[in-house]
């Protein structure tokens, strides 16, 4: 095999590896999934199925604050490209918890909390009940 043929084989091998993590336009797949997850969260938390009185504030393209109108408590979401995770925190009455890091699981296209293994929307529903709507859990 000539030097050029070896080089072409190396390039083809590299291309195959890169296609596993990059979209056709060169964007990193995980980053695109993270940005899409932030958009989905914002839409889901402001849509018809959202709890009443919920306020969602965008803080740039990669950060959301979720509050309940005229009540204590806040949940934040941030896409952190550098670590490839959705990072969340919550605070209420001086208590601050987090960070909770959610990683994308490609096999079932969902976000799973790194330590607990809890799915993002399961965590969000429970946390919203505890932090923003504690009167709903009585």
Phi and psi in degrees as a GROMACS rama.xvg file:
@    title "Ramachandran Plot"
@    xaxis  label "Phi"
@    yaxis  label "Psi"
@TYPE xy
-74.753  167.718  UNK-2
-61.7562  -38.5654  UNK-3
-66.5337  -42.03  UNK-4
-63.2206  -40.2681  UNK-5
-63.0228  -42.443  UNK-6
-62.885  -42.7745  UNK-7
-63.5136  -38.4717  UNK-8
-65.641  -40.2328  UNK-9
-63.6631  -43.5286  UNK-10
-63.1816  -41.1708  UNK-11
-63.4233  -39.6233  UNK-12
-64.2954  -44.6717  UNK-13
-62.1359  -44.4992  UNK-14
-58.428  -41.8458  UNK-15
-63.4373  -41.1791  UNK-16
-66.4259  -42.19  UNK-17
-66.8039  -37.5757  UNK-18
-61.4279  -24.3506  UNK-19
-68.4901  -24.2587  UNK-20
-118.661  -14.7737  UNK-21
-113.86  148.048  UNK-22
-75.4767  172.002  UNK-23
-60.8635  -29.2043  UNK-24
-87.1401  4.63912  UNK-25
93.6268  -5.35226  UNK-26
-73.7732  140.387  UNK-27
-69.969  127.968  UNK-28
-56.6652  -44.9343  UNK-29
-62.3244  -40.3896  UNK-30
-62.8409  -43.3897  UNK-31
-61.9395  -40.7553  UNK-32
-63.5877  -39.6281  UNK-33
-64.5802  -44.0195  UNK-34
-64.8535  -42.8102  UNK-35
-62.1543  -38.3828  UNK-36
-63.7856  -38.3634  UNK-37
-65.8016  -41.1484  UNK-38
-64.1716  -44.7701  UNK-39
-60.5299  -44.5202  UNK-40
-59.5669  -47.0842  UNK-41
-59.8837  -42.7519  UNK-42
-66.9765  -44.2739  UNK-43
-66.7527  -34.1977  UNK-44
-82.5356  -8.70401  UNK-45
-117.275  -0.872955  UNK-46
-79.8783  -173.953  UNK-47
-61.973  -28.2965  UNK-48
-87.5495  -2.53769  UNK-49
-70.7586  147.317  UNK-50
-61.7046  150.382  UNK-51
-67.1494  146.587  UNK-52
79.638  4.27772  UNK-53
-78.9407  136.386  UNK-54
-120.046  126.528  UNK-55
-115.008  120.84  UNK-56
-111.312  127.559  UNK-57
-86.303  132.042  UNK-58
-120.624  78.4035  UNK-59
80.1982  -177.416  UNK-60
-78.0476  -16.3722  UNK-61
-114.84  13.3039  UNK-62
-143.743  137.321  UNK-63
-128.627  143.646  UNK-64
-117.45  131.555  UNK-65
-117.308  121.123  UNK-66
-129.466  165.534  UNK-67
-112.576  129.186  UNK-68
-53.9857  126.597  UNK-69
60.5218  27.7428  UNK-70
-134.099  153.498  UNK-71
-73.6069  157.09  UNK-72
112.937  148.45  UNK-73
-158.962  143.022  UNK-74
-122.177  132.766  UNK-75
-116.643  147.767  UNK-76
-128.06  137.859  UNK-77
-143.512  129.789  UNK-78
-84.4701  117.897  UNK-79
-108.527  96.9607  UNK-80
-58.9535  -37.5994  UNK-81
-60.9106  -28.9258  UNK-82
-112.601  -2.77537  UNK-83
65.9589  43.0681  UNK-84
-143.438  149.301  UNK-85
-84.8511  122.797  UNK-86
-112.051  128.444  UNK-87
-122.839  156.944  UNK-88
-145.545  159.795  UNK-89
-141.456  153.897  UNK-90
-144.432  146.545  UNK-91
-160.961  130.199  UNK-92
49.9306  45.7996  UNK-93
80.8116  -4.32826  UNK-94
-96.7894  131.683  UNK-95
-124.673  127.157  UNK-96
-125.339  143.36  UNK-97
129.544  179.949  UNK-98
-81.1582  149.664  UNK-99
-110.476  124.537  UNK-100
-107.893  122.048  UNK-101
-105.648  126.247  UNK-102
-109.139  145.178  UNK-103
-78.3488  130.107  UNK-104
-105.972  109.459  UNK-105
-63.1356  -36.6333  UNK-106
-57.9959  -37.4872  UNK-107
-123.883  17.7377  UNK-108
47.5903  57.2489  UNK-109
-140.939  167.601  UNK-110
-106.584  125.696  UNK-111
-118.783  134.05  UNK-112
-67.6453  130.894  UNK-113
-56.0888  -44.7768  UNK-114
-89.5264  -42.312  UNK-115
-91.0864  -22.7384  UNK-116
80.3221  8.28385  UNK-117
-78.0317  140.115  UNK-118
-72.5803  147.929  UNK-119
-54.4403  -50.9006  UNK-120
-71.4523  -29.2302  UNK-121
-65.7218  -46.319  UNK-122
-61.2294  -45.9742  UNK-123
-61.7702  -45.6817  UNK-124
-61.5287  -46.1281  UNK-125
-64.1386  -45.2948  UNK-126
-67.0993  -40.2127  UNK-127
-61.9046  -40.2816  UNK-128
-61.6036  -42.4279  UNK-129
-74.7635  -41.4268  UNK-130
-94.2631  -48.1505  UNK-131
-98.7096  -25.8275  UNK-132
-130.957  53.8719  UNK-133
-63.8462  -24.3394  UNK-134
-67.6884  -19.1451  UNK-135
-80.6311  -14.4023  UNK-136
-99.0042  3.07883  UNK-137
